């Protein structure tokens, strides 16, 4: 588990949350939530595709990692959400720091 300090605390359920303790994602999360990216074909070049984040699913992964309800994730400052989204993306691309 790792600690993530929010740039701006959020208020949810009568409490102020200034940091999140993040757990590792697991196979159950992947089965339940699904792939967080969508392959999108270019409208102008049929041979070109790109991966686009599905922020609905990414938010569900953030909620799972932080053990927060999804409506609390919606309260995060965009820079905090995007930093957490990067962690989700790193998990799926294999860029996360391996466990020791």
C-alpha positions in Angstrom: 0.0 0.0 0.0 1.2 3.5 -0.7 0.1 6.9 0.6 -1.1 9.6 -1.8 -1.4 13.1 -0.5 -4.2 15.1 -2.2 -3.2 18.6 -3.4 -6.6 19.8 -2.1 -8.5 17.9 0.6 -12.0 16.8 -0.1 -15.0 16.6 2.1 -17.1 13.5 1.9 -19.5 11.9 4.4 -18.9 14.5 7.0 -15.1 14.0 7.1 -12.2 15.8 5.4 -9.9 13.5 3.4 -6.4 14.9 2.9 -4.6 11.7 1.8 -5.5 8.3 0.4 -4.0 4.9 1.2 -3.8 3.1 -2.1 -4.0 -0.7 -2.4 -2.7 -2.7 -5.3 -5.2 -3.6 -8.0 -6.0 -7.3 -8.4 -7.6 -9.7 -10.9 -11.1 -9.2 -9.3 -10.9 -5.5 -10.1 -10.0 -6.2 -13.7 -12.9 -8.7 -14.1 -15.4 -6.4 -12.4 -14.4 -3.1 -14.0 -12.9 -4.2 -17.4 -10.3 -2.6 -19.6 -9.8 1.1 -18.9 -8.9 2.0 -22.5 -10.8 2.0 -25.8 -9.2 1.5 -29.2 -10.3 4.4 -31.4 -9.7 4.4 -35.2 -8.7 7.6 -36.8 -11.5 9.2 -38.9 -9.0 10.5 -41.4 -6.5 7.6 -41.6 -8.0 4.1 -41.5 -4.7 2.5 -40.7 -4.2 4.6 -37.6 -5.6 3.8 -34.2 -5.1 5.2 -30.7 -5.9 4.2 -27.1 -8.3 6.5 -25.3 -8.9 6.3 -21.6 -12.4 5.4 -20.5 -12.7 7.8 -17.5 -15.8 6.1 -16.2 -13.7 2.9 -15.8 -10.6 4.8 -14.6 -12.7 6.4 -11.9 -13.9 3.0 -10.8 -10.3 1.8 -10.5 -9.3 4.9 -8.5 -12.3 4.2 -6.2 -11.1 0.6 -5.8 -7.5 1.5 -5.2 -8.4 4.2 -2.6 -11.4 2.3 -1.1 -13.6 5.4 -1.8 -17.1 5.5 -3.1 -17.3 6.7 -6.7 -19.0 10.0 -5.7 -16.0 10.8 -3.5 -13.7 10.3 -6.5 -15.8 12.8 -8.4 -14.8 15.4 -5.7 -11.1 15.1 -6.4 -9.2 18.0 -7.9 -8.5 17.2 -11.5 -4.7 17.2 -11.0 -5.1 14.5 -8.2 -7.5 12.5 -10.4 -5.1 12.6 -13.3 -2.2 11.6 -11.2 -4.2 8.6 -9.9 -5.4 7.9 -13.5 -1.7 7.7 -14.5 -1.2 5.0 -11.8 -4.1 3.0 -13.3 -2.6 3.4 -16.7 0.9 2.4 -15.5 -0.6 -0.8 -14.0 -2.0 -1.8 -17.3 1.1 -0.9 -19.3 3.5 -2.5 -16.9 5.2 0.8 -16.0 4.5 0.7 -12.3 7.4 0.1 -9.9 7.6 -3.6 -9.1 7.1 -4.9 -5.6 10.3 -5.7 -3.7 
